[in-house]
Amino acid sequence: MSTEINLQQLAGLKPEVLPFLDKQTNTFSYIVRDPDSQACAVIDSVLNFDYPSGTASYEGADAIIRHIRDNDLQLEWLIETHAHADHLSAAPYIRNALGGRIAIGEHIDKVQETFAKLFNTGSDFAHDGSQFDHLFKDNEVYRIGNLNCLALYTPGHTPACMTHLIGDAAFVGDTIFMPDSGTARADFPGGDARILYRSIKKILSLPASTRLFMCHDYSENRELEYETTVGEEVTNNIHVNSGIDEDTFVKMREDRDRGLAVPNLILPSLQVNMRAGNFPDAEDNGRVYLKLPINAFVS
């Protein structure tokens, strides 16, 4: 089934979208519901993690679970738009409570290969995405209840990023932000500013009325926002509006990325998220450990 056919099918469908904000990491998670059934998906869930004490907790995930149970919804998918470097996924915790399949883009194997070396995971750690229940391919059609959905490969921020078009709603991960915040960084291993520009243009070729749901909002000059449209981004995005060409974007993005700090939770996040939200196995004393590689990001 082609992308064009699916866009025609999706154009008139409007899923119900409920955001959940994790204030610590400034991350929006979503419950997306088929309006004609009880079926739903959870996108980019967050596990609460206090780095100084090494404490994991589940307040945010429990709020999502509570809403799904209180409304008698049926969870079918736990979707990760990419392997996040700024928060830990709560997908396994939610799946254990409610069922559903944990899914990510098929190119997660590239992320796993890179970071398995960094964290010296050993030969027991598979680099094939098998830790996830499902790996999305580009232009793959899937369903939430009776609602057709389309997975679009949109790399650049990471090599495994996917945008999920669910009815008239697109969940863009970290590719693009609200118009006044611009776009995501492209300097992580496997990232590429030129590829990111082309992925964003792919998103912005969707119908102008398509709703875009952000994973983060970093504006300091207004209230937090999580939703915009393709039309608003094409007109007003400060990094990729219709008047900015590819070379201009690449120079801006690369210059900007050189001044950005490493995310606070990048080291615990990647160790967990490349394992589909699972922690490493406990050691012989029964405790679970995360590694802290020294000078890992010193160029």
TAKA-V71831 format. One line per field, one symbol per residue. burial: + if it has 16 or more other ideal C-beta (glycine too) atoms within 10 Angstrom, else -. A space follows every 50 residues. Layout:
burial=???
//
This chain:
burial=--+--+---+--+-+-+--+++-++-++++++++----+++++++++++- -----+-+-++--++--+----+++++++++++++++++++++++-++-+ ++++++++++++-+++-++-+-----+-+-++--++---+++-++-++++ +++++++++++++++++++++++++++++-+++++++++++++-+++-++ --++-+---++++++++--------+-+++--++--+-++--------++ -++--+------+-+++++++++++++++----------+---------
//
